[in-house]
Amino acid sequence: MHEINKKSLEHLADLARLDLTEQEKEKFTDDLEKILHHFQELRELDTENVQPMAGGTESNNVLREDEIEENRFTNAAKIVEQFPNRADGFLKIPPVFE
């Protein structure tokens, strides 16, 4: 099992583009060690006679037929009229990218 030390944690933080304080580094090193230890315990379990699962439940998806709603957009003009900023029948919003 790999050990999480300060160097490996700093490498992971760099990959994730995280700036960690010294206190956070200590906390996360401890937390990650506990997580890896838990996975090591799971690896040691005897699963020889356990059937593989195809899913976690017996539930099936509930599907419906697609139906066209004839009157769905008849009030579109009323909706546009209520929007505070609009132009040429379109809704104006603040720029997403500047």
N, C-alpha and C positions, 0 to 999 in steps of 0.2 A: 504494500500500500504506500502511496506517495504521501510524503509529509508536507503539510502547509507551513512554510516559514515566512519570515518577513519578505524575503526576496521573491518568492513565488507569489505571494499576495500582491506585492507591488507590480509584478509582471501582469497579473490578472487585472488589477486596477487600471494599469496603463492600456491594456487591450480594450477594456470597457470604457476608457476615457473618463475615469473617476479620479477626483482629487480627494484623497483620504487624509484625515488628520492622524497624528500618532495614536490618539485614543481609539479612533475608528479602526486603525490597522490592528491594534491589539485585540479589539472586540471581534473583528471579522476573522482574524487568524484562529481565535478560539472557536468561533462558530463553525467555520469551515472544517476544522479538525473534528468537531463533534459529528458533523454531517458525514464526513468520510468514514469515521469510525462506525456510524450506523450502517452505512453501505457495506462495510467489511463484515459486520454481523450478519447482514442479509445474505452475503455471499457464502457464509458458512452453514446456512440452513440446508437441510436435506430435502431436496425437491424431486427425488428420484421417482416416486409414485404419484406425483401431482400432475393432473391433466392440464395441458396448456389451455389458456382461456382465449376465446375469440373476441371477447368483449366483457364488460363488467356487469352486464344486465341482460335479461331476457326481453327487454322492451324493443319494440320495432318502431320505426318512424311512422308517424301518422301524416299521410299526405292528402291533399285535396286537389280536385281538378281546377285548372286555371279557368277563370271565367272573366269575360269582359264586362266591366261595369260601365254601362252606357252613360250615366249621369255623373260620373266621377269628377269631370273637369268643367262642368257647366258653370260653376261659381268661381272660376279662375280669375276673371276680371274683378270680381268683388274682393278677392284676396289681394290682388295687386294694388287695388285702390287703398286698402288699409295699411299697406307697408309704408313706412315713413319716407324712404328714399327710393325713387323709381325713375326710369327713363325709357320711353318707347315701349311700354308694356312689360319691361323687365325690372326685376328687383335689383337695386344697387346696394352693394355691401362694401365695407372698407376693404382696401387691398390686402390680399393674403401675403404677397411677397412685395418687399420694397426694395 
